[in-house]
Amino acid sequence: MCTRILNNMDNKQVAVARNMDWEFHLDATLLLTPSGSNAVGMSKAERKKEGLMKKQVLKWQAKYASIATLLGDDEDGFGFCDGMNEKGFVANVLYDTNCSFYQGQLSDEQKGLSVLRWGQFMLDRFATVREAVSYFSFPEPGMEICFFGGSVPGDPNAPAQVHAAISDQHGDSAILEIHDGKLTIYHHRDFTVMTNEPDYQTQLNLDTYWRYQWNKTETKNPTPVFTAPGGHTSVQRFERASYYRLLQNQSLTHVDRVAQVAAMISPCKIPQGFEALHPNNLEEQIEKKIGVTFNSFTLWTNISDCRKKRYYLQSNDNIQTVWVEFPKSFEQAQSLCLDAAFRAAQVMGDVTKKMTPVENNPLHTA
């Protein structure tokens, strides 16, 4: 599925990279959201499906402008994938098969929030990781958040099971996982790598093992082994991403940290057409002939430059790289769909001025 790496070796230039992997092509939409806009925590269709009243859904006002990557379209709805706000706060939402949601009735103290809008809520409200961790750990009276799932926009057969990695321009980091609708939070600036599975506590256990192998623990390894698995699974990508993130010369200066994190994430990309599983029956053989893949592959890479507040998207469909910067002032949401026609046009560089106004922000309106 996906991989996230935080490069916080230099507090003056923090950068985050994330690969977005899926089993088939999904179009990305870039969304600029202004500060001051009002938002609601799930769409009308989601609210009705969950049997909630309007007053039971979380509402908020955006404190900060943001740039985000969305999945979906007007027909299937949209979901937040990745993004950064004007303060350099970054949210990366990745698939998580261990995610589980609350099944009971909401209490008077709880408010419902769709995980499809969770990332946008965090970009709208928080400037630092510490703020976000405090908010979720010690909710205000009557504002305890209960998370609700749904389907991945563009793939109705895939449940929206996710966890989130957040970071800020100071290099702080936290991992947020949902179990029975409640959050488990892992907060430390050393939590720089995350993949899809297993749960993050197990990822940390794996990290301890590999740090010892690479002689990066207090307990010294007399015979270190400087290798990393080359496979495509979440565990193998976690180990490989950690390898390139941890084995760095910390004393180097004049290093472009954005380019550096782009190089770290690159070995974790899965090429189109990669197939580790071979078709075993007639149905699978027919699917293979018509182009159905048996493994996820990397659709694109997002990179957040927390110093310059520049947000990149690199397509894995071709070598197209575009970026968005915050306009000096804007009062209406703007979007740009990076569909097949856009990719075929081979547009490169700054696309901020190519974004068009959106009457109804797809991650704010009911």
C-alpha angles and dihedrals in degrees: 000000000000140000131203128195126182116203104202099148090114115043089200092062114028116176135178129203128192133180117214111211129182141157094252140010118297122179119238123219121200113216129194112199121191124221118256097041120131121238142189125210101239142011122265090251092053092047093052092046090053092045095238130149120230092253090057093061121089116253128190146157121240112248094184138038115242147188117218143173114229135194122215140032142249092281100047097030127240136274132194116250109166141340154144133227131218091268093058093255109148131200121193114186114197133180114267121187090193093062116115133179137221113264103191135079120289116252123225088261094057134083125195122238126180114228086226087070099032095097093049090050090056093048090049095051113029136065097179140028090241090059092051094046091049092049094052094039097048108027120193116253110284092009104089106140122230115191126225128196132207134159130315107258107250093021110063091178092062117080115224096247109158147155127200138226116202130189139164141212090271092060098252117146142192137177118215121198129182120224119172088345094303129105129249109195129202109190124186135110089235091066092094103141130058135165132174105275158062105031113280095254088059090046088055090051089052089047091056091052094051094043087058091048089052093044093246098128133086088250103074120229110220091199107035119188115213101201136112132197115262100205132114102240123111093251093049092047091048091054093045093048090049090050094058094038097050102037096071133129099245093193095062115113132190090043118145099232093197092056089042095056090044088058091047093054095043096079088056094060118111113217122231112265095027110149125180094163117067122213109262102184140034094264092053091046090054091048090052092053091055092049104263110152125219095206137048117254133192114274097180145333124238119205123188119201101202094189101049091030090230120148120205135196119192115192119222089198088075134342093279116142123184134169141194129213129194112265115233088248136355132161102189131060116255131198144186124195114216094206130156092280092052092049091047090054089062093221110183135188132012111010098172092112091049092064116105130212118269118213094203119027104230092216096045109041127079 
